[in-house]
Amino acid sequence: MMTSTFINRVSRRRLSRFFIAPYRALFKIKDDGKQYASLHDFFTRCLPFSQQQELSNLDMTTDDIISPVQGKIAFVGETKGQTQFLIKNQTYTLSELLGQEVGITNNYACVLFYLSPANYHRFHAPVTASFQYQKALGKYSYPVNDMGLKYTEKLYAKNYRHVYRMNEQSYFIAIGAMNINSITTHLTQVPTKQCIGEEIGFFSFGSSVLLLLDQSEYKLSSTLTEGMLINVGDIIGGRAHWQSVK
């Protein structure tokens, strides 16, 4: 944990820009990194302008759900109205994940995204929705990689995280990693309407995103599988009457 805190501090200093080149090489990142003042700036880099334009030009009335991040799908499942459900072979309840008592009366589709150090670390609205509230939970953040999952019980209910409610019964959970506990949000006033593709915030070091989607309103594509690499903006599902990926 002390090592992670040290990395967080050092990565923000100007001298850390000299680590950008080896970082790029280690994780095979295409961005040349020349315009960044620090390793932290590089890690939290924006999308290329053309991709930003694609997201900003999305039809806010579309029935599609898009991936909010670039990364790997670590888990896909559903709650089936149960009070407990499995994520990566560990049992959770909605109350544990959301930090409040929740009576599970709905079926939820669940998809968990893992962002590696090589990925783009900003996250976007997967649908056009009213974000009803936001709160921070958890004190520490453990690694969200395979090792962390193996040795940390109920990792996603312990790690520092930001919880957002989309519309009435769906949730967006941004989960920190590596004890950095740095999640920056742009949603300073809630409730607020977010259009599909709009940037919600960013992670400063390591992360996962968990979507819990009320199946009376949304459904995931049947093509999603664990281990699938995905880009921000890729279609992952749609509203309840949605039929297939376009």
N, C-alpha and C positions, 0 to 999 in steps of 0.2 A: 504493500500500500504506500509506503514512503517513497518507493521508487517511482510509482505512478504520479504522485504529487510533485516530485522533483522534475519529472518529464514535462508535466503541465507548465511549471514555472519557466523552465529553461526554453521550452518550445516557443514562448512568446517574446524572447529577447532577440534583438537584431542579429546577434552572432549566430543564432540557430539557423539562419538562412544557409550557412555553409553545410548544414546537414540535409538540405533539400535534395541535392544531387544523389547522394547515396541512398536516401529514402526512396527517390524515384526509381533508382536502379533495383533496389531490393524488391519493391512491389510492382515493378514493370508498369509505371504510370507514364502515359504519353505526354502529358503537359510538361513543357520544358522548365517550368518553375522560375523563370528569370524575373518575373514581375513582382514576386512576393517578398515582403520585408522580413518575414520570419517563417519558421517551420509551421507554426500555428496558422498563419495566414494561408500557407499552402494547403494545409490539412482541411481548412474550412473554405476552400476555393469555391467559386461559383461555377455553374455550368457554362460551356461555350455559348456565345451569343446566339447562335442558330438554335440551340436546344432551348435556351430561355424563351426565344420567340415562339417555338412550337408549343411550349407549355402555356404561354400567355395568350396564344391564339385558340386554345381549346374552347369548344362550345360549352358555356356554363350550364346549358339546359340538357346536355347529353345524358343518356342513361348509363353510360359506362362508368366503371370504377377503374382508376389508374393506380399503378404502383406509386406510393409516396416517396420511394427511395430507390437508390441503386444498391444492389447487394445480392444476397442469396436467400431463397426461401428455405427457412430452417424448419418450418412446421406448417401443415395445413390440416384443419380438422373442424369439428363442430361440437357444441355442448349438448345438443339433443335434449334441452330442457333439464339437464341434470344439475344438481347443486354442486357437484364436483366434476372436473374434467381433466384430461391429461394434456400436457404440453411437454414435448421432449421427454416422455416417460416419467414426468413428475406431476403429482396431483395438485391442482389449484382450485380455488373458488373465485368467483367474480369479486366477492367482498375483499379477499386478500389482495387481488390485483388492483382494485379501484380504491382501496382504503376506506370503505364504508360498507355498511350492511346493505346488501342487495338481494331482494327476493327474485330468484331466477324463474321467470314465467315465460320467457321467450327462448327460442332456439337461436344460437349464435354461430355464425361461420367465423372461424379463427384463422388468421394467417400471420406468421411471425417472419420478419425479415432480419437477417444478420448482415451488418455492414462491416466489412473487413477494413484494415488500415489503408488499403488501396482504393477504396470506394469514395465516391462523392458523399459528403456528410451533412448535406442540407436535406430537410424533409418538407414535403408539400401536401396540400390537401388532396386526398384521393377522390373526393366527390365535392360537388357544391352543396354546402350544408351550413346550418347555424351551429356554431360552436358555443355550447351552453355554459360551460365552465372549464376552468383550468386549475389544477393544483399540483404541487410538488410533494412527492412521497419518498420515503427511504432516506437513510443517512449515509450509507456507504454504497460503493459500486464494485462488484466483483467481476472478473472477466466473463464475457458472455460467449466465449469460445467453447469447444468441446471439453477442455480441461475444467473450465469453470463450472460447466453444467454437471460434470461428473462429481465434483467435490463440494458443491454448494447446494444445499437443500433449498428448494423453492426459490431459486435465484431471482426469477422475474418478479416475485412478490417482496423481495428484500432490497433489490437495487434501487438507487435513486432514479426517479422517473417523473415525467410530467404526464398527467392524465387529462385528456380532453374528451368531452362528450359531444358527439355529432348528432344533430337533430335530437330526437327524444331518447333513443335506446341503443345507439351504436357508440363505440369508443375507439379512440386513437391514443395509444400509450407509447411515448418516446422513452426508451430505457437507456440509461447511461451505463458505462463500463469502465473498468480499470481504476476505480476510486477517484476519477477526476471530478465527477459530480458537476459537470458543466454542460448544461443544456440551455441554449439561448432561445427564447421565444419572441416572436413578433406580435403575439396576441396580448397586448397590454390592456385591452378593454374587452370584456365579454359580458353578455353574449355578442357575437359578431358573425357576420356572414362571410364565409370563405368560399371563393370560387375554385372549382377544380383546377389543379395545377399551381395555385398560389403557394408561395413559400410560407411555411408556418414558423420555422426556426432552424437551428443547426446544432450539431454535437461538436464538442471540442476534442473529444478523444474516445474512440470506440463506442459502439452502440448497437441497439436493436430497436425495431418498431413492431408493436403488436396491434393488429386491427381486430376488434371484436364487432362483427356486423350483424345487426338484427336481421334474421332471415325473412321476416315479414316485409322488410323493405329492400334488402340487398341479397345477392347471391354471388358466390365465387365461381369462376370458370372451372370446369372439370379438368382442364388441361394443366392446372397448377400441381406441381409435385415437389416434394422435398429435395433440396439440392439444386433446383433450377436457378440459374443466374438470371437476373432481371434488371432492367433499367428503369429509372424514374420516367413515368409517363406511359409505360407499357400497360395495356388493358388487362386487368385481372378479374373482371366480373362486371356486374351491372345491377340495376334496380330489379325488383322482384319479377317483372314481366320480361326481363332481358333474356335473350335466347342463346346467343353465341358470340364469341370474339369476332370482330370484324376483320 
